[in-house]
C-alpha cells in the first residue's frame, strides 16, 4: 500500500544534490520536481529516478513556484523538500504515520538539522529550525519571494524533533558567499520595496547584535570552531543586508537630485 503523499522539490541545476534528495523521498506515492529551466542534467536525472518533472521559470518568486507545485500534485498530502535536503528514516516513519492516521485536519512543521562540512549544528539557533513542511494539499498556497509564507486553514502541529529533515546548505565556501551575496541583495531590494530604510547606525548595531546573539545567547560556541566561524560570518551577512539597503536609498536620492 502506497503513501498518499506528493513530495515537492524545487530545483535548478541541482544535479549534484538531487539523487540523494529524491531517494530519501521514494516512500511517497509521488515525487514531483519543479525544474527552474536547469542547464545541467537535473531533469534527466530526476526522471531516471522515477520523479515527475515539470519545467517552469522561477523568476525569483519562491511562493508562486511552490504554489504551482501544490496545484500540480496528485496526492492528498504534500511535503515540501529542498534539493539540498534529505528526509531522515525517522521522519519518513512519522510522515507515514500522519498520512495514515490524520483525516487531513492538521498542518505539520518539522525540525531541520543543518550540516556544515559533515558536522551537525545543534546550537546557535540552527536547530531545531522548525518549518512548515507537511500539509493536506487542498486549500493551501504560498506567497513570498525570500521567505515563503504558507497559507492554510488547518491547525498547526509539530512533529517530534528527532524526526528531522537533513540539510546540506553549502557545498563549499564559494557557494556560501555566493548565496550570501544573492540573498542579501534580494532582501535589500524587497525591504526597499516595502518602504524600509537603513541608517548608518543600523549598519553598526544590527550585525553586532546578530553575531552576539548567535554565538553567546544561542550557544553557538558549543558547536566548536565552526560555531565561531558561522557567528562571525553572520555579522557580515547582517551588515551586507543593511549596507545594500542603505546604498539603494542613496542611489535613489542621487537620481532624484539629477531630475
Helices and strands as residue ranges (DSSP letters): E 3-11, H 15-23, E 28-35, H 42-48, E 52-55, H 62-72, E 77-82, E 85-87, H 89-101, E 106-116, E 119-121, E 131-136, E 141-143, E 149-151, E 155-158, E 164-167, H 173-193, H 200-212, I 213-217, G 220-223, H 225-258
